[in-house]
Amino acid sequence: MAFKASTPDAQSVTSCPKSDICYRLSIPSRTTSTGSGDIYFQIAASTRYQWVALGQGTGMTGSNMFVMYTDASGSNTTVSPRFGTGHVEPQHDTSTTISVLEGSGVSNGTMVANVRCSNCATWQGGAMNFSSRSTSWIQAYKYGSALNTNDLGASISQHDGEGVFDWDISQAKGGSSSNPFIEVNGTPSLPPLQTGGSSGPSSDSGNDQTTSGHSNAFLYAHAALACIVFVALLPGGAILVRLSIFGGNIWIHAMIQIFSFMMYMVAVGLGIYMAVPQGIVDKYHPIIGLILLGLLFFQPFLGWQHHASFCKYQRRSIWSYIHLTIGRTAILLGMVNGGLGLLLTGSDVGSYAAYGVCAGFVGIVYVGAATWGECRRAQNAKQRELGIARTQSGEVFENEK
């Protein structure tokens, strides 16, 4: 089979994130007028890719994905509909109805899939508004040797690159062809691709928004930094204050908490960098994360006011209660939000268990230390009322906590 680089008769819109990967979309007039029905898309790529995917949505979570790879014969393509649940391997979705049309195949270093989807107007993770001007899609690819399988549920390795893009579907509407990616004379059509080169990463100047290596590194860094902040540094600094092991620990407490806030700002920055392109800023995890950033921003000022007020009046003030309440709430909420982050990325059970055990243990110790500190403070106050003099070094700070 020979592919011809030209423009098909029906209207379509094209997006080429790399010089050897292109996607096309065509929406028949009947579909746009009724709001439901068939849509057509084409995936075309060099055979140096093990698989190439296109999906409806703004991120992996909730996306309606279509993964193309070579079939068992190596001369045609398999297209596997899959549903994205997060940053984990998407599984075959039997609820999506597609047909791989004429013109699909593998030839001269290019693999192509012309696809008709009969129920892509809605899916379990979203819907496509045919009356709008644009629509959001995602794409991904993996370099490597051919899979050569007809199995729609075949296991696929993690992508080497991915991105999010918008299609101007006003240019894709129109026509009534049953296969818009076939020329009038029956010749298959596809955009011009640069299919040369070996099966591996190149210095392509395509417009991928991110690559898997960077994306995963950012994700792991975000998770590690936030976890250190809320499961180690912040509760550790707070517990240190409760223990009063040595004099001057208030300043160590202050330095730990300020350093933790600076580290958390980096974690939030990485989170925003990843969340915006995926369109998940409105999810619970990022929303809570931003709320925590706002709360922690004021803690150094509130802590100083709390300390200065106590040194002056030898009792807690409104600043004290605000500082303590925000601090304790932020630590516990941050621990919970870590679990929500794992949920958002679709992490495995082992990750949930490991994080749950660590965060749960630290949370119990922290709550226990805070409770013990309050009980000890109440006992000291009662002793003062009875006129028992306290001469132990560090008394002022002990009652301040």
N, C-alpha and C positions, 0 to 999 in steps of 0.2 A: 504494500500500500504506500502511495506517495502522497504527502501532504502539500497543499498549496498555500502559500502565504498571500492572502488577499482578504477582501471584505465581503462577508456574506450578504445575501439579499435582504434579510430582516434586520431591523434595528438592533444594535447591541452596544454595550459599553465595555471597554477593556481596561484592565489594570495589570501592569507588569512590575512587580516589586523587585525583580531581578531581570537581567538581560536574557536569562534562559528559563524564566517562569512567567507565564501570563495567564490571566483569568478573564473570562468574558461572561456577560450576563445579558439575557434577552427576556423580555416580559411581553407576552402576546396582548393584543388589544382587549381580547375578551377577559383576560385576567385583571387588567387594570380597571376595566369598567365594572366588573362584578365584585372585585375585592378578594377573589379566591380563584383557584385553578392552577394550571401548569405554569411553571417558570423553567427557563432553560439556562444552563451555565456550562462553560467549557473550562477544563483544567488542562494546560499544556506545559510541558516541562522537559528538560533534558533528562536522558536516562542515567546521568550521573547521580541523580537523586534516588534514594531508596523509596521514598514516598513523598507526596506533595498533597497538602490539604487546603480546603477552602471551607469557610464556615460563616453562618449567619450569627450576628451578635457582636458585642464589643469586647469580649474576653472569653477565655476557655469556660468559665463557669456559666452554665445555662446556654451554651452555644449549640447550634445545629450544624454538625460538621460532616464533611465529605472527604474521605481519605482515598487518594488514588495511588495504586501501585501495580506492577506488572502481574498478569495472571499466570497460571501454571504453565502455559505454553510459551510465555515470554514474548508473544507476538500481539497480545491484546492487553487491555487494562481491566483491573478490578476496582470498583468504587464502593467503599464501605461507609454507609451512613453511621454516624456515631454521635453520642450526646456527651457534652463536656460537663464535668462535675467539679472542676478545679484543676490544679496543677498536678494531675495524675493522668495516666493513660486513659483516654476516652474509650468507652466500650460500645460495641455494635448496638445500634438502636433499630429494632425491628418495626417501630411504629412509623418510620419514614418511608414513603413509597417513591422509589426512583426507577428509572429505566436508562440503561447505557445505550446510546443511540449509534446509528451508522456514522462512520467517520472516526470512531474511536479506534485506537490501536497503537502499535509501536513500530516506528519506521525511521531509519536514518538518524538514530540517536535521539529521537523525540518520542515521548509518550503523551497520548492525548485521550481525554475522556469527554465526550459530549453527553450531557446528562439532562434528562427531563425529570423534574420533581413535581409530583402531583399534589402534595399536601405541605408545601413549604411556606404557605401563607401564615400558618401558626405551628408552633411546636411546644413542647412542655416547658421550654425556657423563655419563650417570647413570641413575637409576631412581627410580620413584615407589613408595613403600611404602604400600599401601592399608590396612594394618593399623594404621598410626600415626594419631595424632590430628591432626597438622598436617603441612603440606607447604609448602616454600618456592617462591615464584614471583617473577618479575621483570616489570616493565612499562615501557613507554617510549612516547613520542609525538613527533610533529613537526608544528608548525603549517605551514600553507601551502595553496596551491591544489591541487585534486584531481589525482591521478596519471592517473585514467581509463585503466587498462590491464588487460588480462587476463594479462599476462606475469608468471609466478610468479618469474622471476629479475630483475624490474625493479630498476634501481639506485635506492636510496633515500638521501636526505640524512641527515646525522647528527642524532640526536634533540635536541630542545629540553629534554626532561625525562625522567627515568627514576627508578625506585625498586625496592626489594626489599620483599616482604611475605610473611607466612605466612597460609595459609588453614586454618581449622579444618575439616578435611574430615569430621570426625565429623558435621557438620551437612549435608554434601553427599551422604552415602551413603543409598542406598535408591531404590526405584522400579524400573520396568522400561520406562519410556517410550522410544520410539525417537527422540523429539525433546522433551526436557523443558522447552524454552523456548517451547512452543506451548500455549495454553490448551486446555481440553477442547473448547471450541467452535471450535477452529481459529484463534483470534486470536493473532498473535505477541505475545510478552510481553517486557518489558524494564524495568529500574529507571527511575524518573523522572530525566530528565536536564535540565539547563539548557543548551539548545542555542543560545541567542541570542548575539549579539556577532559581531565581525569575526574574520577569520582571522588571529589573532596572539595573542601572550601577553597575559594579563590578570592582574588582582590576585586570582585565584582563591585561596581559602584551603584548597585540598585538601591531602592529607597526603603529597605527594611527598617522598621522603627526600632527594633532591638534584636539581639541575638540571644540564643539560649544560654551561652556561657555567661554573658553579662547579666541576663535576666535572673538566672539561678544564683549567681554570686550576690546580686543585690538582694534577692529574696532571703538567702541564708544570712547575709550580713544584717538585714533588717530584723529578722527573727532573733538572731544571737544577741544583738545590742539591746533590743527591747526586753528580752528574757533576762539578761544580766541586770538590767536596771530594776525590773519589778520583782524578780525572784531572788536577787542577791544584794545589790547595793542599797536600794531604798529601804527594804525591811531590815537589812543588816545595820545600816546607820541608825534606824529608829530603835532597834533592839539594844544597840550600844548605849544609847541614852538611858534606857531603862536600867541597865546593869550598874552604871556608875562605878566601874572598876577603878578608875583613876581620875584625878583632877584634870580639868581642861578638855574633857571629852565632848563638851558642847561645841568646841571649835572643830574637832575632828568630825563630829556629826554634821556640822554646817558644810565642811569641805566635801564630805562624801555626797551629800545631797545635791550640792551645786554641780559637782562633777557628773553625777547621775543625770541631772537635767540636761547638761551639755551633750552627753552621750545619747539621751533620748531624742534630742533635737535632730541628731544625725539619723537615727532610726526612723523618725517621722518623715524626714526629707526623702529617704529611700522609699518609704511606703507611698508617699505622694507620687514620686517618680514612676512607680509601678502601677499605682491604682488609676491614675488619670487616663492613660492610654487604653486601659481595659474597661473603663467606664464603671468602676466598682466603688467610687468614692462615697456613694450613698448607702453602702452596706454598713452593718452594725460595727464591724471591726474598725474600719477607718474613721467612722464618726466618733466612736468612743476614744480612739487614739488621739484625735484632734481635741476632744474635750479634756483629756488628760494633759495634753500639752498646755492648754490654757490654764488649767488648775495649777500645774507645777510652775508655771511662769511666775506666779505671784508668791510662791512659797518662801523664797529667800527674804523678801520684804516683810511678809507676815511673821516669819521666824524671828527676824531682828526686832520687830515691834513687840513680839511676845517676850523676848528676853529682856529688852530694855524696860518694858513695863513691869515685869516681875522684879527686876533688880531695884526698881524705884519704890514699888508698893508692897513687895514681899507677898504677893498673891497673884493669882491668875486674873487676867482681864479679858475683855471681848476679843482682843487680838490673839490671846492664848487659845481660846476655844475655836476660833476660826482656823488658826494654823493647824491645831491638832486634828480637827475634824476633816479638813481638806487632805492632810497628809495621810491619815488612816484610810479614808475613802479611796484616795488615789492608788495607794498600794494594793488594796484588795481588788479594786476595779481593774487595775493593770494586770493582775494575775488572771482574772477571769477573761480579760480581753485577749490574752495570749492564747487561751483555748479557742476563742472565736476566730482568731487568726488561723489556727490549724484547721478549723472547720471551713473557713473560706477557701483555703488552698486545697482542700480535699485530701488532707494527710491521712496516712494509714493508721491503723489501730495502735500499732506500737508507739508511734509518735504521741498519740493522745495519752496512752498509758504512762509513758516516761514523763511527759510534761505534767500530767495530773498528779503523779506521785511526788515529784519535786516541788511543784507549786503548792500542793496540798500540805506537804510537810512544813515548808517554810511558812505558809499561811497560819498553820496551827501554832507554830512556835511564836510567830509575830503576835497573834492575838493573845496568846498566853502571856507573853512578856508585857504587852500593853495592859492586860488585866492585872497582872501582878504589880506593875508600877502604880496603877491607880489605887490598888488596895493598900500598898505601902504608903502612898501619899496620904490616904485617908487616915491611916493609923498614926502617922506623924502629926497630922493636924489635931487628932484627938489627944495625943500626948501633950501638945502645946497648950491645948485648952485646960489640961489638968495641971499646967504649970511646970511640966518636966522640961528642964533646960536641955537644949540640944547643942552639944559642943563639938560634935564630930565634924571633921574637916569636910567641906563641900556641902554643908547643910542647905545653903541657899539654892544651889543648883538642883539638889535632890528633890526639893519640894516644888521646884519650878516645872519639872518634867510632867 
